[in-house]
């Protein structure tokens, strides 16, 4: 049974082409068919009974508007009233206006309800009388009525049976029924109607088929769309350019470019010439999937075919070239567009503004925004959202607030994308309280939140250490029926791991299975890194094996976490093995991977291997970071290679890198180790002048050495300096805690 809903009433009508399932229903079908025929059992032209003679005068009473006549009232006193109403409607076939008035009047009589037969007869009468609007009204009421047919009786069957009483079968009525079902959004029912009509060799108009096909495509019902298109062709109907355009656009939006190309060729083979809409869909589809050369080739073919590119064509080209970072080419098409006397519209400007914002070129974005308004074009929500997102990323919070205010003043409604940009931007600016307020404003405005805005807010709360609030948002989201995705789970797992709650993170991985989601390499890497930091190296390695068992190839980031974790656990040989394994798999180690292993080798006294790895990294065109330099400096100082350490410091300076706390600590320890206390104090003074504040380890290193040298005045001086800086000294037996002291 199919549920058709209209107004406040719900009807369960039988499917339009369901086979009869039992003998009793077959009997009902035969009886119904007999009742729907004007020949049985009450043919109005040949009736001789007194009761039927009275029916002959009814049409005259209706035409004269004598609604109070007793004969009309008596019509509804019999159980056969529905059949009699159908007979009267047939008698009024030459007076469709009176027939319509009678149909409406009868439907308002107490205790009377029209049958499907009376609806169908009325529709035929009205169509024959060219009262198409009223016929559509009757068919719509039929579909939305609360009257149920016996199982297996089809509306199309009844419509076909009642058509026999009219000289012209009135096939337009079938098209109207098909159109009503489509317009009411009953797409599967409309499709069933098509197949039942086809069985009677009655087909809807091509325009009506296009309407259903377009709605099916927009609803995302791909299989039904493709089947319906194929059936149109198989029915020997002549698909129009509009028919082909619907399917080509559908395939392009689905990313099935092969199917789109195939249909494009088939279209031309069938003698249907592509138009500008056809080419626009293909250009947009290929462009969005990075096939830029094909998009340009289609533009050339389009021009040769005599199709003049329009604003939509150029917008599609500009958009795809901007999307793939080819702004000069996009500007070239903007110039060509102007040469062809086509004025850029809101979409054109918005595409460029979005591209500039994504590239961090905010001055250019603002220039286009101003130019757009000067030309009298009103920015839309996409324009504002791009600027809001770009300004947040650039740290221009005041400009963001100004843009939001301008949106409100201009009457441009904030959509979920705009709200998401606001929430995400505020969270990244560590203004989570303000982000929460925007989230609440969104809900008050009736804008439904999606998983993206929840992900942004949850991430913000984790960064702000509001873990309970972050986790509660996941519960809130599920309560609203919003399905979490892998990205959202990844965010929550990251937050829990950052807070050291590894067991809770693992439970969420298990929960992902309930939603049919698979953890990706990012999630595994996050938990693996947390396990290493918690000293659970065996669990971390277990996760690596689990990834491999699932057929998941670890990424460079995974190996970085692995190498770094193993080095910090002192398992430098195992770390070296996995570093080499990464290269064997064709993954190029990045700076972080090299740095982690260099640091581990230096800490484990393998300076020679560390130097070799450092040179390899530089040879591969990678710029060593501060950690890599500091690790080598520390390694050289531990072996007393003071000059090599200073050479590395000079290279750091040449590359714009300055020593940090760890680097200065290494040098101070190196000098102390060589009893060069004046140089150690000079290094500490330089450190302070450069804005790097010494910590307790630096002081303890110096104090420990001065004690050994018996210089208690310096010890006292350093302790007083610590006190002035608010650094709390540790007990003497805890003083030496650094690797350097």
C-alpha positions as MATLAB code, in Angstrom:
seq = 'XXXXXXXXXXXXXXXXXXXXXXXXXXXXXXXXXXXXXXXXXXXXXXXXXXXXXXXXXXXXXXXXXXXXXXXXXXXXXXXXXXXXXXXXXXXXXXXXXXXXXXXXXXXXXXXXXXXXXXXXXXXXXXXXXXXXXXXXXXXXXXXXXXXXXXXXXXXXXXXXXXXXXXXXXXXXXXXXXXXXXXXXXXXXXXXXXXXXXXXXXXXXXXXXXXXXXXXXXXXXXXXXXXXXXXXXXXXXXXXXXXXXXXXXXXXXXXXXXXXXXXXXXXXXXXXXXXXXXXXXXXXXXXXXXXXXXXXXXXXXXXXXXXXXXXXXXXXXXXXXXXXXXXXXXXXXXXXXXXXXXXXXXXXXXXXXXXXXXXXXXXXXXXXXXXXXXXXXXXXXXXXXXXXXXXXXXXXXXXXXXXXXXXXXXXXXXXXXXXXXXXXXXXXXXXXXXXXXXXXXXXXXXXXXXXXXXXXXXXXXXXXXXXXXXXXXXXXXXXXXXXXXXXXXXXXXXXXXXXXXXXXXXXXXXXXXXXXXXXXXXXXXXXXXXXXXXXXXXXXXXXXXXXXXXXXXXXXXXXXXXXXXXXXXXXXXXXXXXXXXXXXXXXXXXXXXXXXXXXXXXXXXXXXXXXXXXXXXXXXXXXXXXXXXXXXXXXXXXXXXXXXXXXXXXXXXXXXXXXXXXXXXXXXXXXXXXXXXXXXXXXXXXXXXXXXXXXXXXXXXXXXXXXXXXXXXXXXXXXXXXXXXXXXXXXXXXXXXXXXXX';
ca = [
       0.000    0.000    0.000;
       1.270    3.473   -0.799;
       0.594    6.350    1.556;
      -0.665    9.512   -0.090;
      -1.088   12.501    2.199;
      -3.152   15.582    1.494;
      -4.036   18.345    3.911;
      -5.014   16.810    7.230;
      -6.040   13.441    5.747;
      -3.967   10.365    4.983;
      -4.989    7.737    2.433;
      -3.561    4.300    1.844;
      -4.108    3.719   -1.868;
      -3.031    0.495   -3.585;
       0.102    0.510   -5.690;
      -0.648    1.429   -9.272;
       0.541   -1.824  -10.783;
       0.466   -4.410   -8.012;
      -0.725   -7.890   -9.138;
      -3.835   -9.420   -7.574;
      -2.852  -11.762   -4.758;
      -6.050  -13.726   -3.968;
      -9.326  -14.917   -5.579;
     -11.560  -12.726   -3.399;
      -9.696   -9.612   -4.517;
      -9.934  -10.825   -8.113;
     -13.713  -11.007   -7.653;
     -13.733   -7.467   -6.271;
     -11.702   -6.312   -9.251;
     -14.222   -7.888  -11.668;
     -17.128   -6.337   -9.776;
     -15.417   -2.932   -9.670;
     -14.689   -3.088  -13.398;
     -18.321   -3.860  -14.059;
     -19.452   -0.958  -11.906;
     -16.992    1.381  -13.632;
     -18.455    0.540  -17.055;
     -21.351    2.700  -18.295;
     -22.803   -0.338  -20.022;
     -23.373   -2.377  -16.846;
     -25.626   -2.466  -14.960;
     -27.235    0.956  -15.406;
     -26.922    2.228  -19.013;
     -28.694    5.596  -18.812;
     -29.818    5.698  -22.443;
     -31.656    2.329  -22.311;
     -33.117    2.272  -18.790;
     -36.832    1.528  -18.478;
     -37.270    1.271  -14.701;
     -39.082    4.127  -12.893;
     -36.006    4.751  -10.783;
     -33.847    5.183  -13.863;
     -36.462    7.389  -15.512;
     -36.083    9.793  -12.602;
     -32.353    9.980  -13.329;
     -33.117   11.336  -16.794;
     -34.514   14.578  -15.323;
     -31.558   15.158  -12.988;
     -29.329   16.833  -15.623;
     -32.009   19.450  -16.292;
     -32.396   20.159  -12.573;
     -28.623   20.559  -12.250;
     -28.414   22.860  -15.262;
     -31.160   25.046  -13.789;
     -29.450   25.077  -10.394;
     -32.477   23.580   -8.617;
     -30.411   22.056   -5.813;
     -33.354   21.884   -3.420;
     -35.500   19.714   -5.653;
     -36.673   16.494   -3.874;
     -35.512   14.367   -6.804;
     -31.928   15.508   -6.227;
     -32.213   14.795   -2.516;
     -33.682   11.350   -3.225;
     -30.606   10.553   -5.293;
     -28.589   10.158   -2.096;
     -31.152    8.108   -0.171;
     -30.092    4.907   -1.895;
     -27.018    2.749   -1.244;
     -26.459    2.974   -4.998;
     -25.940    6.760   -4.805;
     -22.270    6.569   -5.898;
     -23.236    4.639   -9.047;
     -26.101    7.048   -9.795;
     -23.805   10.069   -9.389;
     -21.482    8.571  -11.992;
     -24.445    8.051  -14.348;
     -25.547   11.675  -13.923;
     -22.011   12.887  -14.600;
     -22.007   10.901  -17.854;
     -25.339   12.431  -18.776;
     -23.839   15.897  -18.255;
     -20.882   15.255  -20.581;
     -22.140   17.918  -23.017;
     -22.440   20.458  -20.190;
     -19.076   20.209  -18.356;
     -19.666   23.319  -16.237;
     -22.882   21.877  -14.820;
     -21.124   18.537  -14.387;
     -18.425   20.206  -12.302;
     -20.985   22.055  -10.163;
     -22.860   18.777   -9.610;
     -19.641   16.944   -8.724;
     -18.729   19.563   -6.112;
     -22.302   19.731   -4.745;
     -22.557   15.938   -4.479;
     -19.259   15.733   -2.655;
     -20.616   18.125    0.003;
     -23.722   16.040    0.757;
     -23.823   14.514    4.233;
     -22.787   10.881    4.290;
     -21.762   10.796    0.617;
     -18.263   10.192   -0.680;
     -17.240   10.056   -4.300;
     -15.918    6.778   -5.643;
     -12.852    6.493   -7.807;
     -15.251    5.926  -10.719;
     -17.040    9.247  -10.171;
     -13.695   11.049   -9.888;
     -12.512    9.497  -13.144;
     -15.776   10.184  -15.008;
     -15.705   13.799  -13.831;
     -12.094   14.146  -14.996;
     -13.014   12.802  -18.468;
     -16.017   15.113  -18.764;
     -14.000   18.164  -17.734;
     -11.104   17.333  -20.060;
     -13.472   16.835  -22.997;
     -14.992   20.219  -22.154;
     -11.517   21.838  -22.096;
     -11.885   22.639  -18.388;
      -8.311   21.530  -17.735;
      -7.768   23.394  -14.462;
     -10.895   21.866  -12.920;
      -9.928   18.410  -14.230;
      -6.532   18.710  -12.524;
      -8.337   19.786   -9.348;
     -10.528   16.661   -9.447;
      -7.572   14.333  -10.071;
      -5.577   15.957   -7.281;
      -8.505   15.469   -4.889;
      -8.725   11.840   -6.023;
      -5.081   11.233   -5.170;
      -5.400   13.011   -1.825;
      -8.841   11.612   -0.904;
      -9.365    9.247    2.004;
     -11.376    6.748   -0.071;
      -9.615    3.366   -0.437;
      -9.979    1.099   -3.447;
     -10.164   -2.698   -3.222;
      -6.681   -4.169   -3.335;
      -5.164   -4.398   -6.812;
      -7.561   -1.892   -8.393;
      -5.472    0.760  -10.091;
      -6.538    4.373  -10.630;
      -5.107    4.058  -14.116;
      -7.267    0.957  -14.680;
     -10.383    2.835  -13.634;
      -9.459    5.848  -15.723;
      -8.953    3.569  -18.713;
     -12.258    1.709  -18.117;
     -14.284    4.921  -17.834;
     -12.694    6.346  -20.995;
     -14.759    3.922  -23.113;
     -17.857    6.044  -22.618;
     -16.267    8.975  -24.403;
     -15.796    8.966  -28.169;
     -12.342   10.483  -27.792;
     -10.467    8.336  -25.282;
      -9.120   11.564  -23.766;
      -5.550   10.455  -23.267;
      -4.765   13.899  -21.878;
      -6.461   12.793  -18.663;
      -3.811   10.122  -18.154;
      -1.084   12.698  -18.664;
      -2.836   14.936  -16.127;
      -2.927   12.126  -13.515;
       0.747   11.440  -14.161;
       1.486   15.162  -13.753;
      -0.513   15.428  -10.518;
       1.440   12.567   -8.945;
       4.713   14.184  -10.022;
       3.760   17.649   -8.765;
       2.722   16.200   -5.397;
       6.198   14.697   -5.062;
       4.913   11.113   -5.295;
       7.753   10.202   -7.622;
       7.734    6.429   -7.272;
       3.952    6.403   -7.673;
       4.271    8.573  -10.798;
       6.844    6.132  -12.138;
       4.460    3.226  -11.466;
       1.707    5.202  -13.191;
       3.914    5.492  -16.278;
       4.424    1.730  -16.476;
       0.690    1.024  -16.001;
      -0.167    3.572  -18.706;
       2.394    1.938  -20.962;
       0.551   -1.382  -20.560;
      -2.538    0.341  -22.031;
      -0.420    1.899  -24.788;
      -1.154    5.320  -23.375;
       1.936    7.457  -22.757;
       2.265   10.815  -21.034;
       3.582   13.822  -22.889;
       7.342   14.189  -23.174;
       7.155   17.411  -21.158;
       5.533   15.524  -18.269;
       8.181   12.793  -18.466;
      10.898   15.429  -18.339;
       9.277   16.902  -15.237;
       9.357   13.541  -13.446;
      12.888   12.783  -14.652;
      14.156   16.125  -13.364;
      12.541   15.609   -9.978;
      13.944   12.075   -9.713;
      17.425   13.343  -10.544;
      17.210   16.186   -8.009;
      15.972   13.775   -5.325;
      19.183   11.778   -5.756;
      17.335    8.631   -6.812;
      19.945    7.633   -9.356;
      18.795    4.092  -10.129;
      15.176    5.091  -10.682;
      16.286    8.084  -12.798;
      18.421    5.900  -15.079;
      15.727    3.227  -15.387;
      13.043    5.791  -16.206;
      15.246    7.444  -18.854;
      15.946    4.074  -20.484;
      12.224    3.235  -20.464;
      11.409    6.546  -22.134;
      13.795    5.653  -24.958;
      12.523    2.055  -25.165;
       8.940    3.329  -25.406;
       9.830    4.952  -28.746;
       9.263    8.385  -27.270;
      11.546   11.057  -28.695;
      13.755   12.429  -25.892;
      14.290   16.161  -26.219;
      17.464   18.109  -25.540;
      15.944   18.869  -22.129;
      15.641   15.117  -21.402;
      19.300   14.525  -22.206;
      20.372   17.639  -20.290;
      18.703   16.379  -17.105;
      20.623   13.096  -17.177;
      23.945   14.573  -18.334;
      23.783   17.119  -15.512;
      22.865   14.348  -13.051;
      25.832   12.186  -14.098;
      28.210   15.179  -13.932;
      27.062   16.079  -10.424;
      27.453   12.429   -9.369;
      31.008   12.446  -10.767;
      30.183    9.747  -13.323;
      31.842   11.557  -16.209;
      32.106    8.395  -18.288;
      28.315    7.981  -18.265;
      27.866   11.697  -19.027;
      30.200   11.462  -22.047;
      28.431    8.308  -23.261;
      25.043   10.012  -23.084;
      26.470   13.082  -24.832;
      27.588   10.896  -27.782;
      24.286    8.987  -27.785;
      22.410   12.267  -27.858;
      24.203   13.363  -31.022;
      23.765    9.926  -32.622;
      19.987   10.223  -32.096;
      19.993   13.525  -33.960;
      19.446   15.690  -30.865;
      21.753   18.722  -30.980;
      23.391   19.729  -27.660;
      22.672   23.249  -26.502;
      24.467   25.672  -24.184;
      22.984   23.915  -21.115;
      24.442   20.578  -22.234;
      27.917   22.012  -22.676;
      27.713   23.974  -19.414;
      26.964   20.795  -17.438;
      29.861   18.938  -19.058;
      32.314   21.827  -18.616;
      31.322   22.233  -14.959;
      31.474   18.473  -14.296;
      34.913   17.959  -15.866;
      36.275   21.168  -14.345;
      35.231   20.314  -10.795;
      36.967   16.932  -11.104;
      40.225   18.516  -12.228;
      39.919   17.647  -15.919;
      40.722   21.213  -16.923;
      42.021   20.409  -20.393;
      38.812   18.542  -21.221;
      36.771   21.487  -19.935;
      38.651   23.796  -22.293;
      38.286   21.332  -25.177;
      34.522   21.275  -24.617;
      34.483   25.079  -24.716;
      36.184   24.955  -28.115;
      33.745   22.310  -29.393;
      30.861   24.371  -28.092;
      31.968   27.422  -30.090;
      32.451   25.348  -33.266;
      28.946   23.892  -32.835;
      27.529   27.412  -32.841;
      26.606   27.482  -29.137;
      27.545   30.852  -27.743;
      29.039   30.584  -24.225;
      27.022   32.460  -21.604;
      27.773   33.767  -18.111;
      27.177   30.291  -16.640;
      29.784   28.814  -19.003;
      32.448   31.291  -17.958;
      31.532   31.022  -14.275;
      32.028   27.246  -14.485;
      35.453   27.691  -16.106;
      36.523   30.437  -13.700;
      35.378   28.356  -10.731;
      37.313   25.231  -11.705;
      40.535   27.112  -12.452;
      40.243   29.032   -9.163;
      39.526   25.790   -7.309;
      42.772   24.266   -8.567;
      44.858   27.379   -7.849;
      45.213   28.573  -11.448;
      44.159   32.180  -10.906;
      45.929   33.643  -14.005;
      43.911   31.291  -16.225;
      40.716   32.234  -14.395;
      41.481   35.930  -15.010;
      41.991   35.090  -18.676;
      38.435   33.789  -18.894;
      37.169   36.841  -17.026;
      38.775   39.013  -19.735;
      37.301   36.838  -22.510;
      33.928   37.098  -20.855;
      34.095   40.890  -20.926;
      35.276   40.883  -24.564;
      32.137   38.928  -25.437;
      30.018   41.665  -23.785;
      29.003   39.381  -20.935;
      28.774   41.155  -17.589;
      30.182   39.335  -14.539;
      27.410   38.595  -12.039;
      27.290   37.943   -8.290;
      28.507   34.376   -8.803;
      31.523   35.525  -10.847;
      32.664   37.992   -8.212;
      31.948   35.576   -5.366;
      34.094   32.859   -6.972;
      37.087   35.208   -7.163;
      36.496   36.547   -3.642;
      36.385   32.980   -2.284;
      39.571   32.064   -4.181;
      41.425   35.129   -2.843;
      40.286   34.380    0.707;
      41.475   30.773    0.472;
      44.881   32.015   -0.755;
      45.076   34.567    2.084;
      44.958   37.467   -0.432;
      42.527   39.533    1.634;
      43.328   42.905    0.018;
      42.422   41.526   -3.418;
      39.265   39.938   -1.981;
      38.150   43.238   -0.448;
      38.904   45.065   -3.716;
      36.635   42.682   -5.634;
      33.992   42.982   -2.906;
      33.959   46.786   -3.197;
      33.993   46.634   -7.012;
      31.058   44.256   -6.893;
      28.953   46.647   -4.833;
      29.964   49.636   -7.004;
      28.517   47.761   -9.998;
      25.198   47.507   -8.177;
      25.512   43.781   -7.410;
      24.271   42.615   -4.026;
      26.593   40.155   -2.231;
      24.912   36.911   -1.216;
      25.474   34.554    1.706;
      28.268   32.749   -0.174;
      30.144   36.036   -0.707;
      29.878   37.035    2.935;
      30.726   33.546    4.193;
      33.944   33.482    2.133;
      34.998   36.877    3.498;
      34.100   35.934    7.074;
      36.105   32.713    6.861;
      39.066   34.459    5.203;
      39.157   37.282    7.748;
      38.996   34.836   10.647;
      41.979   32.961    9.269;
      43.808   36.262    8.821;
      43.007   37.254   12.421;
      40.804   40.214   11.401;
      38.142   39.716   14.059;
      36.813   43.298   13.844;
      36.276   42.920   10.100;
      34.387   39.683   10.732;
      31.986   41.366   13.152;
      31.513   44.227   10.681;
      30.648   41.790    7.887;
      28.132   39.919   10.056;
      26.485   43.210   10.992;
      26.392   44.223    7.310;
      24.746   40.910    6.411;
      22.000   41.554    8.942;
      21.537   45.157    7.760;
      21.296   44.049    4.113;
      18.774   41.357    4.961;
      21.078   38.522    3.887;
      20.199   35.533    6.026;
      22.997   33.661    7.733;
      22.869   30.030    6.625;
      24.459   26.979    8.220;
      27.671   27.527    6.220;
      27.990   31.109    7.520;
      27.306   30.040   11.092;
      29.845   27.225   10.746;
      32.482   29.705    9.529;
      31.698   31.967   12.510;
      31.830   29.146   15.066;
      34.987   27.669   13.559;
      36.709   31.056   13.359;
      35.863   31.997   16.951;
      37.019   28.604   18.217;
      40.329   28.934   16.381;
      40.710   32.401   17.897;
      40.169   30.692   21.308;
      36.908   32.607   21.822;
      34.823   29.554   22.649;
      32.312   31.449   24.812;
      31.499   33.698   21.859;
      31.364   30.633   19.560;
      28.864   28.992   21.915;
      26.705   32.142   21.781;
      26.744   32.108   17.957;
      25.751   28.425   18.077;
      22.792   29.266   20.310;
      21.807   32.200   18.038;
      21.817   29.777   15.111;
      19.423   27.433   16.878;
      17.145   30.335   17.865;
      17.096   31.476   14.219;
      15.793   28.040   13.237;
      18.919   27.102   11.273;
      19.526   23.384   11.742;
      23.054   22.584   12.892;
      25.056   20.012   10.947;
      27.981   17.813   11.943;
      30.501   20.401   10.653;
      29.433   23.098   13.108;
      29.400   20.521   15.931;
      32.910   19.403   14.961;
      34.192   22.993   15.090;
      32.588   23.661   18.481;
      33.722   20.357   19.990;
      37.296   21.040   18.838;
      37.121   24.513   20.389;
      35.975   23.154   23.742;
      38.757   20.552   23.767;
      41.377   23.221   23.018;
      39.941   25.292   25.883;
      40.095   22.197   28.127;
      36.283   22.050   28.460;
      36.288   18.295   27.973;
      32.932   17.575   29.606;
      31.194   20.173   27.437;
      32.860   18.776   24.307;
      31.680   15.231   25.050;
      28.168   16.449   25.966;
      27.890   18.065   22.533;
      28.326   14.637   20.945;
      25.351   13.377   22.993;
      23.343   16.470   22.033;
      24.153   15.898   18.379;
      23.047   12.255   18.465;
      19.828   13.293   20.213;
      18.998   15.510   17.232;
      19.503   12.624   14.839;
      22.691   14.034   13.325;
      24.983   11.173   12.404;
      28.623   11.727   13.453;
      31.207   11.189   10.736;
      34.822   10.005   10.885;
      36.095   13.588   11.119;
      33.967   14.310   14.197;
      35.030   11.110   15.927;
      38.623   11.950   15.054;
      38.242   15.359   16.742;
      36.792   13.881   19.947;
      39.366   11.077   20.062;
      42.119   13.687   19.595;
      40.695   15.723   22.486;
      40.447   12.723   24.806;
      43.973   11.571   23.940;
      45.298   15.070   24.538;
      43.771   14.863   28.015;
      45.334   11.429   28.571;
      41.995    9.583   28.474;
      43.133    6.797   26.172;
      40.584    4.211   27.360;
      37.659    6.569   26.609;
      39.165    7.225   23.173;
      39.298    3.477   22.483;
      35.637    3.118   23.468;
      34.734    5.706   20.845;
      36.624    3.686   18.227;
      34.375    0.730   19.113;
      31.310    2.994   18.925;
      32.251    3.983   15.378;
      31.479    0.418   14.285;
      27.831    0.935   15.309;
      27.570    3.736   12.736;
      29.364    1.714   10.089;
      32.409    3.988   10.280;
      35.990    2.786    9.996;
      38.771    4.545   11.945;
      41.269    6.100    9.534;
      45.042    6.348    9.848;
      44.693    9.747   11.589;
      42.654    8.227   14.430;
      45.026    5.289   14.818;
      48.013    7.670   14.798;
      46.406    9.906   17.442;
      45.845    6.995   19.842;
      49.281    5.529   19.053;
      50.972    8.829   19.902;
      48.987    9.073   23.156;
      50.014    5.527   24.114;
      53.697    6.343   23.599;
      53.376    9.498   25.700;
      51.699    7.457   28.437;
      54.587    4.974   28.381;
      52.458    2.248   26.756;
      54.815    1.374   23.909;
      53.466   -2.177   23.499;
      49.894   -0.868   23.044;
      51.127    1.666   20.500;
      52.875   -1.032   18.483;
      49.740   -3.179   18.758;
      47.773   -0.409   17.041;
      50.332   -0.380   14.220;
      49.824   -4.109   13.681;
      46.046   -3.633   13.793;
      46.297   -1.003   11.058;
      48.355   -3.346    8.910;
      45.945   -6.260    9.536;
      43.067   -4.046    8.319;
      44.983   -3.407    5.108;
      45.510    0.213    6.082;
      48.831    1.688    4.987;
      50.343    3.899    7.714;
      51.019    7.459    6.597;
      54.176    9.532    7.063;
      52.497   11.108   10.111;
      51.943    7.625   11.578;
      55.624    6.764   11.147;
      56.620   10.122   12.657;
      54.642    9.275   15.809;
      56.135    5.773   15.790;
      59.757    6.884   15.401;
      59.389    9.710   17.929;
      57.655    7.493   20.482;
      60.221    4.697   20.187;
      63.124    7.157   20.481;
      61.651    8.695   23.613;
      61.282    5.148   25.025;
      64.980    4.589   24.328;
      64.295    2.034   21.575;
      66.387    3.887   19.005;
      67.282    0.727   17.017;
      63.610   -0.184   16.565;
      62.911    3.425   15.622;
      65.634    3.229   12.948;
      64.070    0.018   11.598;
      60.651    1.694   11.158;
      62.283    4.797    9.654;
      63.895    2.579    6.990;
      60.622    0.645    6.571;
      58.862    3.888    5.772;
      61.258    4.494    2.874;
      60.893    0.886    1.703;
      57.145    1.486    1.367;
      57.802    4.475   -0.890;
      56.972    7.074    1.759;
      59.314   10.055    1.886;
      60.232   10.904    5.505;
      59.499   14.535    6.324;
      61.379   16.979    8.549;
      59.572   15.756   11.671;
      60.548   12.126   11.034;
      64.205   13.034   10.421;
      64.248   15.305   13.458;
      62.713   12.673   15.760;
      65.338   10.085   14.779;
      68.226   12.601   14.888;
      67.161   13.592   18.396;
      66.879    9.956   19.475;
      70.312    9.072   18.042;
      71.939   12.056   19.751;
      70.368   11.229   23.117;
      71.619    7.650   22.812;
      75.205    8.655   21.979;
      74.973    7.790   18.248;
      76.251   11.185   17.092;
      77.892    9.879   13.903;
      74.629    8.346   12.652;
      72.778   11.516   13.596;
      75.208   13.691   11.586;
      74.847   11.378    8.572;
      71.060   11.558    8.787;
      71.198   15.352    9.150;
      73.260   15.638    5.961;
      70.861   13.298    4.150;
      67.924   15.495    5.142;
      69.638   18.646    3.851;
      70.642   16.788    0.666;
      66.980   15.930    0.067;
      66.169   19.650   -0.011;
      64.637   19.814    3.452;
      65.306   22.735    5.754;
      66.193   21.452    9.254;
      64.103   22.969   11.996;
      65.186   24.318   15.368;
      64.775   20.924   17.076;
      67.101   19.170   14.610;
      69.843   21.791   15.098;
      69.418   21.789   18.880;
      69.600   17.990   19.042;
      72.915   17.977   17.133;
      74.269   20.873   19.202;
      73.392   18.944   22.350;
      75.032   15.793   20.959;
      78.277   17.646   20.102;
      78.414   19.376   23.487;
      77.985   16.056   25.293;
      81.074   14.822   23.435;
      82.947   18.055   24.117;
      82.811   19.296   20.502;
      82.315   22.942   21.417;
      83.460   24.347   18.075;
      81.118   22.069   16.062;
      78.274   23.166   18.330;
      79.026   26.860   17.632;
      79.276   26.136   13.876;
      75.790   24.680   13.986;
      74.550   27.703   15.887;
      75.937   29.961   13.166;
      74.114   27.895   10.502;
      70.925   28.292   12.502;
      71.349   32.066   12.489;
      71.983   32.039    8.724;
      68.640   30.240    8.278;
      66.783   32.706   10.504;
      66.560   30.361   13.500;
      67.376   31.402   17.048;
      68.296   29.317   20.076;
      65.437   28.397   22.381;
      65.503   27.419   26.059;
      66.711   23.902   25.269;
      69.524   25.197   23.033;
      70.784   27.726   25.577;
      70.579   25.100   28.324;
      72.778   22.782   26.238;
      75.444   25.484   25.775;
      75.382   26.467   29.439;
      75.798   22.813   30.440;
      78.640   22.447   27.902;
      80.533   25.384   29.367;
      79.896   24.203   32.931;
      81.186   20.764   31.999;
      84.473   22.396   30.850;
      84.634   24.632   33.974;
      84.202   27.710   31.705;
      81.897   29.479   34.164;
      82.417   32.999   32.808;
      81.301   31.806   29.332;
      78.362   29.978   30.937;
      77.227   33.183   32.736;
      77.667   35.184   29.504;
      75.485   32.691   27.650;
      72.850   33.043   30.382;
      72.967   36.844   30.084;
      72.577   36.599   26.278;
      69.689   34.235   26.794;
      67.848   36.723   29.028;
      68.590   39.653   26.667;
      67.049   37.650   23.799;
      63.824   37.223   25.770;
      64.364   33.556   26.664;
      63.680   33.097   30.374;
      65.884   30.597   32.261;
      64.064   27.845   34.107;
      64.933   25.909   37.261;
      67.078   23.437   35.278;
      69.401   26.236   34.041;
      69.829   27.641   37.552;
      70.371   24.206   39.079;
      72.998   23.405   36.458;
      74.999   26.561   37.346;
      74.411   26.252   41.104;
      75.490   22.606   41.111;
      78.755   23.448   39.315;
      79.542   26.457   41.565;
      78.997   24.237   44.634;
      81.487   21.734   43.263;
      83.943   24.575   42.669;
      83.329   25.870   46.227;
      82.152   29.311   45.025;
      79.274   29.862   47.481;
      79.002   33.583   46.697;
      77.917   32.747   43.158;
      75.557   30.090   44.505;
      73.902   32.663   46.790;
      73.756   35.235   43.978;
      72.023   32.750   41.657;
      69.579   31.703   44.366;
      68.647   35.344   45.006;
      68.175   35.856   41.251;
      65.884   32.834   41.148;
      63.842   34.273   43.990;
      63.501   37.655   42.220;
      62.217   35.859   39.100;
      59.727   33.823   41.118;
      61.454   30.508   40.332;
      61.077   28.076   43.236;
      64.333   26.191   43.914;
      64.195   22.432   44.346;
      65.805   20.533   47.242;
      69.514   19.849   46.779;
      69.024   16.142   46.056;
      66.457   16.981   43.332;
      68.478   19.775   41.784;
      70.127   17.696   39.097;
      67.177   16.606   36.977;
      68.214   17.715   33.541;
      69.960   15.534   30.957;
      72.651   18.201   30.979;
      73.352   18.396   34.673;
];
